[in-house]
């Protein structure tokens, strides 16, 4: 369900032709509508700028109007004071809840799910000040490692606490995510400096990762393992991961493993933890070295998952660690001749890995 708001009136979708870049208006008084479309990544936000030509030959420009369509549901946006249109990414409106924050009441065949968040909770401040949700409004929420509810009903109490009520017919909200629906990419990441750990985990979670294995390496400083994020019960690490889930609109929380000795882990634990995976590490292409393949040129074989090894800022130790990775089935891939920062290499490798797996899935489905 999509509508376009112009300066004078609203046009419904059936009043213009969307099959071509230019659609003729059937409403009397309008001659032509020339839309210019652009999409904004995975957020599925669309922008439409139009110029409408009146029958007198006078061109009347129309300002930018944003709309979004998610699962055939339209969400109205109103102009702000400066005549721009508020269009927050719909996925950013998700609030991630933990199971212990829920109150579940099962009576017969009916299950009622509620949650109460105190006014000091950052999520409550976001709902009140950013989303400006009033009583009766609906909010998109997700349950960590379970389902998503698009229409959680908002109610504020006199203390400023937020009450969320879920429709009883959403039986999948409490259902754990099966392993088959978790991201098909795992990450072996040389432990970054403490200040970078939370942003790296956030980025990896946004892109989609099942397991993150934080490991030691020759160029990782020993005091990095003293990071507060690694101290049990690792609540701050969990918050960094949940922030990535909220951004991506996902609920599958990654597993995090900490490995202090790389070689014993590769020898004794890797095969059981990450079976049936294509193992890949990124490395700059050196002029004197044999050319490294691109990831898309590797043979996935029967593997349906990819394990990426991303080294520290100074890179994997050459030749010892690179040879060690190769001995355990890792294949080097090129990301160009430039030496990249770890965050750039991380995002690049993960994006390519997901695209390789998507291409394979598309080719199998069309075969």
C-alpha positions as a Markdown table, in Angstrom:
| # | Residue | x | y | z |
|---|---|---|---|---|
| 1 | Unk | 0.0 | 0.0 | 0.0 |
| 2 | Unk | 1.7 | 3.1 | -1.3 |
| 3 | Unk | 0.5 | 6.7 | -1.6 |
| 4 | Unk | 2.1 | 9.9 | -2.9 |
| 5 | Unk | 1.4 | 13.2 | -1.2 |
| 6 | Unk | 1.7 | 16.2 | -3.5 |
| 7 | Unk | 1.4 | 19.8 | -2.6 |
| 8 | Unk | -2.3 | 19.9 | -3.6 |
| 9 | Unk | -3.7 | 16.4 | -3.2 |
| 10 | Unk | -2.9 | 12.8 | -2.8 |
| 11 | Unk | -2.6 | 10.4 | -5.7 |
| 12 | Unk | -3.4 | 6.7 | -5.1 |
| 13 | Unk | -1.2 | 4.0 | -6.8 |
| 14 | Unk | -3.9 | 3.2 | -9.4 |
| 15 | Unk | -3.7 | 6.8 | -10.8 |
| 16 | Unk | -0.3 | 6.4 | -12.3 |
| 17 | Unk | 1.6 | 3.6 | -14.2 |
| 18 | Unk | 4.5 | 2.2 | -12.3 |
| 19 | Unk | 5.7 | -0.2 | -15.1 |
| 20 | Unk | 7.7 | 2.6 | -16.8 |
| 21 | Unk | 9.8 | 5.6 | -15.6 |
| 22 | Unk | 7.0 | 7.9 | -16.9 |
| 23 | Unk | 3.4 | 7.4 | -16.0 |
| 24 | Unk | 0.4 | 9.4 | -17.3 |
| 25 | Unk | -2.0 | 10.8 | -14.8 |
| 26 | Unk | -5.6 | 10.0 | -15.3 |
| 27 | Unk | -6.9 | 12.8 | -13.1 |
| 28 | Unk | -8.3 | 15.8 | -14.9 |
| 29 | Unk | -6.0 | 18.8 | -14.7 |
| 30 | Unk | -2.7 | 16.8 | -14.7 |
| 31 | Unk | -0.9 | 15.9 | -17.9 |
| 32 | Unk | 2.2 | 14.0 | -16.9 |
| 33 | Unk | 4.1 | 12.7 | -13.9 |
| 34 | Unk | 7.8 | 12.1 | -14.2 |
| 35 | Unk | 9.1 | 10.3 | -11.2 |
| 36 | Unk | 12.7 | 9.8 | -10.3 |
| 37 | Unk | 13.2 | 6.7 | -8.1 |
| 38 | Unk | 16.1 | 5.7 | -5.9 |
| 39 | Unk | 16.3 | 3.1 | -3.2 |
| 40 | Unk | 18.3 | 3.3 | 0.0 |
| 41 | Unk | 19.9 | 0.0 | 0.6 |
| 42 | Unk | 18.3 | -2.8 | 2.8 |
| 43 | Unk | 16.2 | -0.3 | 4.7 |
| 44 | Unk | 13.6 | -0.4 | 1.8 |
| 45 | Unk | 13.1 | 3.3 | 2.0 |
| 46 | Unk | 12.1 | 4.8 | -1.3 |
| 47 | Unk | 12.4 | 8.4 | -2.4 |
| 48 | Unk | 10.2 | 9.9 | -5.1 |
| 49 | Unk | 10.7 | 13.4 | -6.6 |
| 50 | Unk | 8.2 | 14.5 | -9.1 |
| 51 | Unk | 7.6 | 17.3 | -11.6 |
| 52 | Unk | 4.0 | 17.7 | -12.6 |
| 53 | Unk | 3.1 | 19.5 | -15.8 |
| 54 | Unk | -0.2 | 21.4 | -15.8 |
| 55 | Unk | -2.3 | 21.7 | -18.9 |
| 56 | Unk | -1.2 | 25.3 | -19.4 |
| 57 | Unk | 2.4 | 24.2 | -20.0 |
| 58 | Unk | 3.4 | 25.5 | -16.6 |
| 59 | Unk | 5.7 | 23.3 | -14.7 |
| 60 | Unk | 5.0 | 23.0 | -11.0 |
| 61 | Unk | 7.9 | 21.4 | -9.1 |
| 62 | Unk | 7.0 | 19.2 | -6.1 |
| 63 | Unk | 9.2 | 18.8 | -3.1 |
| 64 | Unk | 10.7 | 15.5 | -2.0 |
| 65 | Unk | 8.3 | 13.1 | -0.4 |
| 66 | Unk | 9.4 | 10.0 | 1.4 |
| 67 | Unk | 7.3 | 6.9 | 2.0 |
| 68 | Unk | 8.0 | 3.4 | 3.0 |
| 69 | Unk | 6.3 | 0.1 | 2.4 |
| 70 | Unk | 6.9 | -2.8 | 4.6 |
| 71 | Unk | 4.9 | -6.0 | 4.1 |
| 72 | Unk | 2.2 | -4.1 | 2.3 |
| 73 | Unk | 1.6 | -1.7 | 5.2 |
| 74 | Unk | 1.8 | 2.0 | 4.6 |
| 75 | Unk | 3.1 | 4.3 | 7.3 |
| 76 | Unk | 2.2 | 8.0 | 7.2 |
| 77 | Unk | 4.8 | 10.7 | 7.6 |
| 78 | Unk | 4.0 | 14.3 | 8.1 |
| 79 | Unk | 6.1 | 17.4 | 7.3 |
| 80 | Unk | 8.3 | 18.9 | 10.0 |
| 81 | Unk | 8.6 | 22.6 | 10.7 |
| 82 | Unk | 11.2 | 23.2 | 8.0 |
| 83 | Unk | 8.8 | 21.5 | 5.4 |
| 84 | Unk | 11.0 | 18.4 | 5.2 |
| 85 | Unk | 9.6 | 14.9 | 5.7 |
| 86 | Unk | 10.4 | 12.8 | 8.7 |
| 87 | Unk | 11.4 | 9.4 | 7.4 |
| 88 | Unk | 13.3 | 7.3 | 9.9 |
| 89 | Unk | 14.5 | 4.0 | 8.8 |
| 90 | Unk | 11.7 | 1.6 | 9.8 |
| 91 | Unk | 14.2 | -1.0 | 11.0 |
| 92 | Unk | 15.6 | 1.5 | 13.6 |
| 93 | Unk | 12.2 | 1.6 | 15.3 |
| 94 | Unk | 12.7 | -2.0 | 16.5 |
| 95 | Unk | 13.3 | -2.4 | 20.2 |
| 96 | Unk | 15.1 | -5.6 | 21.3 |
| 97 | Unk | 13.7 | -7.3 | 24.3 |
| 98 | Unk | 15.1 | -10.1 | 26.5 |
| 99 | Unk | 12.8 | -13.0 | 27.4 |
| 100 | Unk | 13.1 | -12.1 | 31.1 |
| 101 | Unk | 11.5 | -8.7 | 30.4 |
| 102 | Unk | 8.3 | -10.4 | 29.3 |
| 103 | Unk | 5.2 | -11.3 | 31.3 |
| 104 | Unk | 3.5 | -14.3 | 29.7 |
| 105 | Unk | -0.1 | -15.2 | 30.6 |
| 106 | Unk | -1.5 | -18.3 | 29.1 |
| 107 | Unk | -5.2 | -19.0 | 29.5 |
| 108 | Unk | -6.6 | -21.9 | 27.5 |
| 109 | Unk | -5.6 | -21.3 | 23.8 |
| 110 | Unk | -4.8 | -17.7 | 24.4 |
| 111 | Unk | -1.4 | -16.4 | 25.2 |
| 112 | Unk | -1.0 | -12.8 | 26.3 |
| 113 | Unk | 2.5 | -11.2 | 26.2 |
| 114 | Unk | 3.4 | -7.9 | 27.9 |
| 115 | Unk | 6.5 | -6.0 | 28.8 |
| 116 | Unk | 7.2 | -3.0 | 31.0 |
| 117 | Unk | 10.2 | -0.9 | 30.5 |
| 118 | Unk | 11.1 | 1.8 | 33.1 |
| 119 | Unk | 11.4 | 5.4 | 32.1 |
| 120 | Unk | 15.2 | 5.4 | 32.7 |
| 121 | Unk | 15.6 | 2.7 | 30.0 |
| 122 | Unk | 17.4 | 4.1 | 26.8 |
| 123 | Unk | 14.8 | 2.3 | 24.7 |
| 124 | Unk | 12.0 | 4.1 | 26.5 |
| 125 | Unk | 13.7 | 7.5 | 25.9 |
| 126 | Unk | 14.0 | 6.6 | 22.2 |
| 127 | Unk | 10.3 | 5.7 | 21.9 |
| 128 | Unk | 9.3 | 8.9 | 23.7 |
| 129 | Unk | 11.7 | 11.5 | 22.3 |
| 130 | Unk | 12.6 | 10.2 | 18.9 |
| 131 | Unk | 9.6 | 8.1 | 17.8 |
| 132 | Unk | 7.2 | 10.3 | 19.8 |
| 133 | Unk | 4.8 | 7.3 | 20.2 |
| 134 | Unk | 1.6 | 8.1 | 22.2 |
| 135 | Unk | -0.9 | 5.8 | 23.9 |
| 136 | Unk | -2.4 | 3.4 | 21.3 |
| 137 | Unk | 0.5 | 3.7 | 18.9 |
| 138 | Unk | 2.2 | 0.5 | 17.6 |
| 139 | Unk | 5.8 | -0.3 | 17.8 |
| 140 | Unk | 8.0 | -2.9 | 16.0 |
| 141 | Unk | 9.8 | -5.0 | 18.6 |
| 142 | Unk | 11.9 | -8.1 | 18.5 |
| 143 | Unk | 12.7 | -10.8 | 21.1 |
| 144 | Unk | 16.3 | -11.8 | 21.2 |
| 145 | Unk | 16.8 | -15.2 | 19.5 |
| 146 | Unk | 13.1 | -15.4 | 18.7 |
| 147 | Unk | 10.5 | -13.6 | 16.7 |
| 148 | Unk | 9.3 | -10.1 | 15.7 |
| 149 | Unk | 6.1 | -8.3 | 16.4 |
| 150 | Unk | 5.1 | -5.4 | 14.1 |
| 151 | Unk | 2.2 | -4.1 | 16.2 |
| 152 | Unk | 3.1 | -4.0 | 19.9 |
| 153 | Unk | 0.7 | -1.5 | 21.4 |
| 154 | Unk | 2.1 | 1.4 | 23.4 |
| 155 | Unk | 0.7 | 2.6 | 26.7 |
| 156 | Unk | 2.4 | 5.1 | 29.1 |
| 157 | Unk | 1.7 | 5.1 | 32.8 |
| 158 | Unk | 1.8 | 8.2 | 35.1 |
| 159 | Unk | 5.4 | 7.3 | 36.2 |
| 160 | Unk | 6.7 | 7.5 | 32.6 |
| 161 | Unk | 7.1 | 3.7 | 32.3 |
| 162 | Unk | 6.4 | 2.1 | 28.9 |
| 163 | Unk | 3.9 | -0.8 | 28.7 |
| 164 | Unk | 3.9 | -2.9 | 25.6 |
| 165 | Unk | 1.1 | -5.4 | 24.8 |
| 166 | Unk | 1.4 | -7.9 | 22.0 |
| 167 | Unk | -1.5 | -9.3 | 19.9 |
| 168 | Unk | -2.3 | -12.8 | 21.2 |
| 169 | Unk | -2.4 | -14.3 | 17.6 |
| 170 | Unk | 1.3 | -13.9 | 17.1 |
| 171 | Unk | 2.4 | -17.4 | 18.0 |
| 172 | Unk | 5.9 | -17.1 | 16.4 |
| 173 | Unk | 7.1 | -14.2 | 18.6 |
| 174 | Unk | 8.2 | -16.6 | 21.4 |
| 175 | Unk | 9.5 | -19.3 | 19.1 |
| 176 | Unk | 13.3 | -19.7 | 19.1 |
| 177 | Unk | 15.1 | -19.1 | 15.8 |
| 178 | Unk | 16.1 | -22.4 | 14.3 |
| 179 | Unk | 19.8 | -22.9 | 13.3 |
| 180 | Unk | 18.8 | -23.0 | 9.6 |
| 181 | Unk | 17.6 | -19.4 | 9.7 |
| 182 | Unk | 20.7 | -18.0 | 11.4 |
| 183 | Unk | 23.3 | -16.1 | 9.2 |
| 184 | Unk | 25.4 | -18.5 | 7.2 |
| 185 | Unk | 28.6 | -16.6 | 7.9 |
| 186 | Unk | 31.0 | -17.1 | 10.9 |
| 187 | Unk | 33.9 | -14.8 | 11.8 |
| 188 | Unk | 37.4 | -15.6 | 13.2 |
| 189 | Unk | 38.5 | -12.1 | 14.3 |
| 190 | Unk | 41.9 | -11.3 | 15.8 |
| 191 | Unk | 41.0 | -9.4 | 19.0 |
| 192 | Unk | 41.0 | -5.7 | 18.2 |
| 193 | Unk | 42.0 | -3.0 | 20.7 |
| 194 | Unk | 39.3 | -2.5 | 23.4 |
| 195 | Unk | 38.1 | 0.8 | 22.0 |
| 196 | Unk | 37.3 | -0.9 | 18.7 |
| 197 | Unk | 35.8 | -4.1 | 20.0 |
| 198 | Unk | 32.2 | -2.9 | 20.5 |
| 199 | Unk | 32.0 | -1.1 | 17.1 |
| 200 | Unk | 33.4 | -4.2 | 15.3 |
| 201 | Unk | 30.9 | -6.5 | 17.0 |
| 202 | Unk | 28.1 | -4.0 | 16.1 |
| 203 | Unk | 29.2 | -3.9 | 12.4 |
| 204 | Unk | 29.5 | -7.7 | 12.1 |
| 205 | Unk | 26.0 | -8.2 | 13.7 |
| 206 | Unk | 24.5 | -5.7 | 11.3 |
| 207 | Unk | 25.9 | -7.6 | 8.3 |
| 208 | Unk | 24.8 | -10.9 | 9.7 |
| 209 | Unk | 27.0 | -13.4 | 11.6 |
| 210 | Unk | 26.3 | -16.6 | 13.5 |
| 211 | Unk | 29.5 | -17.0 | 15.4 |
| 212 | Unk | 32.3 | -14.5 | 16.3 |
| 213 | Unk | 35.5 | -16.2 | 17.5 |
| 214 | Unk | 37.8 | -13.6 | 19.1 |
| 215 | Unk | 41.3 | -15.0 | 18.9 |
| 216 | Unk | 44.8 | -14.2 | 19.8 |
| 217 | Unk | 47.5 | -13.5 | 17.2 |
| 218 | Unk | 51.1 | -12.6 | 17.1 |
| 219 | Unk | 50.3 | -8.9 | 16.6 |
| 220 | Unk | 47.6 | -8.7 | 19.2 |
| 221 | Unk | 48.7 | -7.1 | 22.5 |
| 222 | Unk | 48.2 | -9.2 | 25.6 |
| 223 | Unk | 46.4 | -6.5 | 27.5 |
| 224 | Unk | 43.6 | -6.5 | 24.9 |
| 225 | Unk | 42.2 | -9.5 | 26.7 |
| 226 | Unk | 41.6 | -7.3 | 29.7 |
| 227 | Unk | 38.8 | -5.4 | 28.0 |
| 228 | Unk | 35.8 | -4.8 | 30.1 |
| 229 | Unk | 33.6 | -6.2 | 27.3 |
| 230 | Unk | 35.2 | -9.6 | 27.8 |
| 231 | Unk | 34.5 | -9.8 | 31.6 |
| 232 | Unk | 31.7 | -12.0 | 32.6 |
| 233 | Unk | 28.7 | -11.8 | 32.3 |
| 234 | Unk | 29.6 | -9.7 | 29.3 |
| 235 | Unk | 26.5 | -7.5 | 29.5 |
| 236 | Unk | 28.2 | -4.6 | 27.6 |
| 237 | Unk | 29.2 | -6.9 | 24.8 |
| 238 | Unk | 25.6 | -8.2 | 24.6 |
| 239 | Unk | 24.4 | -4.6 | 24.4 |
| 240 | Unk | 26.7 | -3.9 | 21.5 |
| 241 | Unk | 25.4 | -7.0 | 19.7 |
| 242 | Unk | 21.8 | -6.1 | 20.3 |
| 243 | Unk | 22.4 | -2.6 | 18.9 |
| 244 | Unk | 23.6 | -4.2 | 15.7 |
| 245 | Unk | 20.4 | -6.4 | 15.7 |
| 246 | Unk | 18.2 | -3.4 | 16.1 |
| 247 | Unk | 19.9 | -1.6 | 13.2 |
| 248 | Unk | 19.5 | -4.6 | 11.0 |
| 249 | Unk | 16.0 | -5.5 | 12.1 |
| 250 | Unk | 17.1 | -9.0 | 13.1 |
| 251 | Unk | 16.8 | -10.9 | 16.4 |
| 252 | Unk | 19.4 | -13.7 | 16.0 |
| 253 | Unk | 22.1 | -12.8 | 18.5 |
| 254 | Unk | 25.6 | -14.0 | 17.5 |
| 255 | Unk | 27.5 | -16.5 | 19.6 |
| 256 | Unk | 30.8 | -15.1 | 20.9 |
| 257 | Unk | 33.8 | -17.3 | 21.7 |
| 258 | Unk | 37.1 | -16.1 | 23.1 |
| 259 | Unk | 40.3 | -18.0 | 22.2 |
| 260 | Unk | 43.6 | -17.1 | 23.8 |
| 261 | Unk | 45.7 | -19.6 | 21.8 |
| 262 | Unk | 45.2 | -19.7 | 18.1 |
| 263 | Unk | 47.1 | -22.9 | 17.1 |
| 264 | Unk | 45.5 | -25.2 | 19.7 |
| 265 | Unk | 42.1 | -23.9 | 18.8 |
| 266 | Unk | 42.6 | -24.5 | 15.1 |
| 267 | Unk | 44.0 | -28.0 | 15.9 |
| 268 | Unk | 41.4 | -29.2 | 18.4 |
| 269 | Unk | 38.2 | -27.1 | 18.3 |
| 270 | Unk | 37.6 | -25.4 | 14.9 |
| 271 | Unk | 36.3 | -28.5 | 13.0 |
| 272 | Unk | 33.6 | -29.2 | 15.7 |
| 273 | Unk | 32.6 | -25.6 | 16.1 |
| 274 | Unk | 32.4 | -24.7 | 12.4 |
| 275 | Unk | 31.8 | -27.8 | 10.3 |
| 276 | Unk | 31.2 | -27.8 | 6.6 |
| 277 | Unk | 32.3 | -24.3 | 6.0 |
| 278 | Unk | 34.4 | -22.7 | 3.3 |
| 279 | Unk | 37.4 | -21.1 | 5.2 |
| 280 | Unk | 38.7 | -17.8 | 3.9 |
| 281 | Unk | 41.2 | -15.2 | 5.0 |
| 282 | Unk | 41.7 | -11.8 | 3.3 |
| 283 | Unk | 45.2 | -10.6 | 2.5 |
| 284 | Unk | 46.6 | -7.7 | 0.5 |
| 285 | Unk | 47.9 | -8.7 | -2.9 |
| 286 | Unk | 51.7 | -8.3 | -3.0 |
| 287 | Unk | 53.4 | -7.6 | -6.3 |
| 288 | Unk | 55.9 | -10.4 | -5.9 |
| 289 | Unk | 53.4 | -13.0 | -4.7 |
| 290 | Unk | 51.2 | -15.3 | -6.7 |
| 291 | Unk | 47.8 | -13.7 | -7.6 |
| 292 | Unk | 45.2 | -14.4 | -5.0 |
| 293 | Unk | 41.7 | -15.3 | -6.2 |
| 294 | Unk | 38.5 | -13.3 | -5.6 |
| 295 | Unk | 36.1 | -14.9 | -3.1 |
| 296 | Unk | 33.5 | -15.4 | -5.8 |
| 297 | Unk | 36.0 | -17.6 | -7.8 |
| 298 | Unk | 36.4 | -20.1 | -4.9 |
| 299 | Unk | 34.7 | -23.4 | -5.1 |
| 300 | Unk | 32.1 | -23.7 | -2.4 |
| 301 | Unk | 31.7 | -27.4 | -3.0 |
| 302 | Unk | 29.1 | -28.8 | -0.7 |
| 303 | Unk | 29.6 | -26.1 | 1.9 |
| 304 | Unk | 26.7 | -23.8 | 2.6 |
| 305 | Unk | 28.5 | -21.6 | 5.1 |
| 306 | Unk | 31.7 | -19.4 | 5.0 |
| 307 | Unk | 34.1 | -18.8 | 7.8 |
| 308 | Unk | 36.1 | -15.5 | 7.5 |
| 309 | Unk | 39.4 | -14.9 | 9.2 |
| 310 | Unk | 40.2 | -11.2 | 9.7 |
| 311 | Unk | 43.6 | -10.4 | 11.2 |
| 312 | Unk | 44.7 | -7.5 | 13.5 |
| 313 | Unk | 45.5 | -4.0 | 12.3 |
| 314 | Unk | 49.1 | -5.1 | 11.4 |
| 315 | Unk | 47.9 | -8.2 | 9.7 |
| 316 | Unk | 48.4 | -11.9 | 10.2 |
| 317 | Unk | 52.0 | -12.8 | 10.8 |
| 318 | Unk | 53.7 | -13.8 | 7.5 |
| 319 | Unk | 54.6 | -16.6 | 7.0 |
| 320 | Unk | 53.8 | -18.4 | 10.3 |
| 321 | Unk | 50.1 | -17.5 | 10.9 |
| 322 | Unk | 49.3 | -17.5 | 7.2 |
| 323 | Unk | 50.8 | -20.9 | 6.8 |
| 324 | Unk | 48.9 | -22.1 | 9.9 |
| 325 | Unk | 45.6 | -20.9 | 8.4 |
| 326 | Unk | 46.4 | -22.6 | 5.1 |
| 327 | Unk | 47.2 | -25.9 | 6.9 |
| 328 | Unk | 43.7 | -25.8 | 8.4 |
| 329 | Unk | 41.9 | -25.3 | 5.1 |
| 330 | Unk | 41.8 | -21.5 | 4.9 |
| 331 | Unk | 42.2 | -20.0 | 1.4 |
| 332 | Unk | 43.5 | -16.5 | 0.8 |
| 333 | Unk | 41.5 | -14.0 | -1.2 |
| 334 | Unk | 42.4 | -10.7 | -2.5 |
| 335 | Unk | 40.9 | -7.4 | -1.5 |
| 336 | Unk | 43.2 | -5.4 | -3.7 |
| 337 | Unk | 46.7 | -4.2 | -3.3 |
| 338 | Unk | 46.0 | -1.7 | -0.5 |
| 339 | Unk | 46.5 | -2.4 | 3.1 |
| 340 | Unk | 43.1 | -2.0 | 4.7 |
| 341 | Unk | 42.1 | -1.1 | 8.3 |
| 342 | Unk | 40.5 | -4.0 | 10.1 |
| 343 | Unk | 37.0 | -2.5 | 10.1 |
| 344 | Unk | 37.2 | -1.9 | 6.3 |
| 345 | Unk | 38.4 | -5.5 | 5.7 |
| 346 | Unk | 35.8 | -6.9 | 8.0 |
| 347 | Unk | 32.9 | -5.1 | 6.3 |
| 348 | Unk | 34.2 | -5.9 | 2.8 |
| 349 | Unk | 34.8 | -9.6 | 3.4 |
| 350 | Unk | 31.4 | -10.1 | 5.1 |
| 351 | Unk | 29.5 | -8.3 | 2.4 |
| 352 | Unk | 31.2 | -10.3 | -0.3 |
| 353 | Unk | 30.7 | -13.6 | 1.6 |
| 354 | Unk | 26.9 | -12.9 | 1.9 |
| 355 | Unk | 26.7 | -12.0 | -1.8 |
| 356 | Unk | 28.5 | -15.2 | -2.8 |
| 357 | Unk | 26.1 | -17.3 | -0.7 |
| 358 | Unk | 23.1 | -15.4 | -2.1 |
| 359 | Unk | 24.3 | -16.0 | -5.7 |
| 360 | Unk | 24.7 | -19.7 | -5.0 |
| 361 | Unk | 21.2 | -19.9 | -3.4 |
| 362 | Unk | 19.7 | -18.1 | -6.5 |
| 363 | Unk | 21.5 | -20.4 | -8.9 |
| 364 | Unk | 20.3 | -23.5 | -7.0 |
| 365 | Unk | 16.7 | -22.3 | -6.9 |
| 366 | Unk | 16.6 | -21.6 | -10.6 |
| 367 | Unk | 18.2 | -24.9 | -11.6 |
